[in-house]
Amino acid sequence: MVKRAGAPGRRGQRRSRIWARSLALTLGAASLVGAYESGSLTVSAAAAQAKLDAAKLKKQLESQDPAEIREALEQVTKAGTAAKALVPTLNALLTRGTRADLLPSLIEATGRVEDVSSSAPLAPYLRHRTPAVRQAAVKALSRTKGPEAIKALTRGLRSQDAVVRGVSASALGDLGAKAALPDLQRAFDQKVLEAAVSIGQLCDGASCDEFLKRLGKVRFDVMTAGLDQMLFRPASSMKDEAKLNVVSRLRALGTAEASRYLTDVAGRWPKDYSARVKQALEEAAKATSKGASAPSDDDEDEEDDE
Amino acid sequence: MHLTAWASCLGAMAMLTVACGAGSQLGSAFSTEWQNDGGRSIAALQRELSAPTAPAGAGVVVGVNGAGVVAVTLSGQRWDRPGRLDSRPVIAGDVVLLSGGGRLTALAAATGAELWSIESGGRALRGAGDDGQLTAASLGALNGGRSRLVVVERSGAVRLSAEPEVEIGAPAVLGGVVFVPWANQYVSAIDGATGAERGRLLTRRQVSRALTLGDGLYFGESELLRFDEQVGQAASGGGSLAVLPRREFPGNPRWFTPGAEVLPPKASAPDRVRRFALPKGTGKSGVSFDGDRFAVTYFRVAMGASAKDGVVRWARSMPKDVLGGAAVSGGFVLCSEDGKVSVIDGQTGAESASLALSGPLESCEAHGGSYQVPSKAAERTLAEQITEIVASRDAQMVPAQRFLMQELVRLPDDSVTQALIELATRPDAPPLLGKDAREALAGRRSGAEAMLAALEREYDFLEDVLLPPPVGPLADALLAMKETRAAPALARHLNDPANAADDIMRAARALEQLASASELSELQTFFALYRATAVEAPIVQATISVARAIARTGGAEGLALLRQAAKDPFTHVEVKEAIDALEAPTEKTAGR
């Protein structure tokens, strides 16, 4: 979910961690930081391989005993995609509705199974009156994917719940929802900062240009989340010319933070990526360093690194 | 009444009360030992004075600014007079009286020319009257007490200067007789030629002012007694009374201030909250108001109301606070803090003319005299006039806005509904005003199209729609209008968490009757989401309403869904009971 492109060096790793923290705090999900740092955001493989007694779990889920249901949901959550057999039961429970204390667990468990058929029954919970339910639903939808999820998450950008907006914005990029780009751009303008990453993941010529127009207007450290995605996309997804255009815009910006960022990206540039772009990055970093005198927010961090 | 030193005072320019022997002059004029004559003496005087009519005087507006007095006649003639004042100027017929610097000065209202000036005896001006020959003025200490009455000829000759022991109010002069209110219940009529007390009025109504208004002489304060053939009956509670409707207006505006008070040169809040009306006789025993109108001001808002029932007929937003004004034949003259003088058509509220004084003003007084306000057609409907005021973003105006909101909802115009919707959804609307707008909307029975259009809107962060429509009040109104076209939007709003729980409850209540099978999907979603999770009482109630709507529109499938929910121990107990109650008649029917 929270991605950092390229092959970061020590300083790059630190900056990536800072970004992950920043986004995680925005999302209200501090656990994401730990997940990112441990290299995994999905349920462990061991849990996924666990043997399930699907029939027993189905019976427990359909019981009217909260303790039984809770226990079954815990097992499904641990099993993740291995619990596919229980999808119809989970979907039926969602459609029928259940107790408030069980609902977040039910939604989370359904999300962990990652079955696209669950997106439709999950979608209404994005508009539940209880914030915890909405927030569980938006995270679950980002896992179940599919057109219904994209539709619900695109609508989630319009929610009054900042967490729903933020997670929706992040998830739409992961789900490749190019049709949501106009809404993501608007969301970004409305300070849904998570949209930057998704725009960077999804944009093409015109929509990338639209994003780049905010350079110099929007806080630079916010912009770099999207710029990073653009620059480190594989050549099949974004051509060199488009990346050179990004570099050129950063060079034109000519600020100290642009210079530092260009240097940082050049340092992280993968060996098998375009040499032409790397050369442009280095030249731009050198050119902008002459005028780079203004302090920036992360000066202190860099001093620590050194 | 004995005025032994009366003659010796004639022509004295700086007459001290000691020299005039005021106390003895007045004799028994202000005696409380007077025997009630049942109105005979005042009635007799009225018969004697029935020929002279009160002089109309000049139409003039007099303001006080930092430099002194500025004035403009209603025909546009300007004049000014520098100097410090110790009280508010008083316009009496053709004369403007000022007190300040230890002197009482009379100026010609039309030109500002000085007519005379006498020592004020260390007192400030309270009120004055003039009949074209004599000017009577009452003076007193700034904080009350030390009453002084002076009667001065046009030439400046002081006919009377006296210090009665009682508190006297604002006097009037008619046909050479000086009418002096005192002790809030008497008016002593003193002959200007002989000094004799010609009669006395006793009234059970508050009386601190005698004043000539329009074509007549009146006594009173919050209501006025006309000096006509019926005046003798005042002692027994009768007489021809000019009484404005008792309806409450914002800030409880006064018609007249107590006549025994000295008004400071600088206006305060009560001066900005006033009533203006011009009474006129209707024959032998009646008083009406010119054009059946009176005006009320509340800071920057002016409104005209029917003198019969107090219903607002027009409303205007003024550029600055209204500091003073007067009722004039055909309308009103209102004077604003910035020096603007607006001449308002009493029937329509339209501005017929405007004049300007050199502002900013500290206070302002106006007198209509014989001026006739030119008529002017209304520029906008009453609904539009009120809507503009109600929509203004001035926190000080909230009481007037709330009052006008009550007037607005009486109007059936569709535009009123639209205005209420806008007010209820305006993020910066004062909370009380927004609440009033919601309540008013719920009671509307017109403007369905505007309501339906409003319901189409929903919270949308990207579109910057950060306040949902007033779903609850709209649902109430549309239900009362049996407007089934509202059902789809109401059903969508059920599942929008941006709506308040109370709004959801009212939407669901409306859907009990308005929903059709087309809304089943939204109803079922709501039911699934809340049948077992509802905590807030309104949401529990909404779930019950939705269950009823499903039962009515959902056919066999809907009933099956409800039965399943009724059996589920997780379903909220009140929801289960409601479903059971729905099922009961069906089962009974099936059993027959």
Boltz contact constraints between the chains, C-beta under 6 A:
constraints:
  - contact:
      token1: [A, 64]
      token2: [B, 569]
      max_distance: 6.0
  - contact:
      token1: [A, 97]
      token2: [B, 528]
      max_distance: 6.0
  - contact:
      token1: [A, 97]
      token2: [B, 529]
      max_distance: 6.0
  - contact:
      token1: [A, 97]
      token2: [B, 531]
      max_distance: 6.0
  - contact:
      token1: [A, 97]
      token2: [B, 532]
      max_distance: 6.0
  - contact:
      token1: [A, 98]
      token2: [B, 532]
      max_distance: 6.0
  - contact:
      token1: [A, 98]
      token2: [B, 570]
      max_distance: 6.0
  - contact:
      token1: [A, 99]
      token2: [B, 532]
      max_distance: 6.0
  - contact:
      token1: [A, 99]
      token2: [B, 570]
      max_distance: 6.0
  - contact:
      token1: [A, 100]
      token2: [B, 533]
      max_distance: 6.0
  - contact:
      token1: [A, 124]
      token2: [B, 525]
      max_distance: 6.0
  - contact:
      token1: [A, 127]
      token2: [B, 495]
      max_distance: 6.0
  - contact:
      token1: [A, 127]
      token2: [B, 497]
      max_distance: 6.0
  - contact:
      token1: [A, 128]
      token2: [B, 529]
      max_distance: 6.0
  - contact:
      token1: [A, 129]
      token2: [B, 497]
      max_distance: 6.0
  - contact:
      token1: [A, 158]
      token2: [B, 460]
      max_distance: 6.0
  - contact:
      token1: [A, 158]
      token2: [B, 461]
      max_distance: 6.0
  - contact:
      token1: [A, 158]
      token2: [B, 462]
      max_distance: 6.0
  - contact:
      token1: [A, 160]
      token2: [B, 459]
      max_distance: 6.0
  - contact:
      token1: [A, 160]
      token2: [B, 498]
      max_distance: 6.0
  - contact:
      token1: [A, 186]
      token2: [B, 462]
      max_distance: 6.0
